[in-house]
Amino acid sequence: MIDVDSLRKDLKEESLGGYFVGGFGGALMEASKVERAQPDELVKMAKQQGFDLNKYQKNQND
């Protein structure tokens, strides 16, 4: 099971970082997509961006 909240936070920070560092306007749109995305969409986005999803694995007891 994936910790969706942590994944969403990190994906959003990654997108906003692109905006603030490079002034890339598309990053704001990407951050908005991340905010609205369903869990399966977040996982797909993370895979496309090369995130290590093992970092976001939750224990069954969490």
C-alpha angles and dihedrals in degrees: 000000000000125000094235095184093057092043092050091049093051094045090050092048090050091052094046091047088060090054098048096042100040104018089238106167093197088066090070090055090047091052089052091051090051091052093054099037123117116236094261090051091050091054090050092049091048092051091050090052093048098249117165101239091192086074089064099049113128124212115244088244094057 
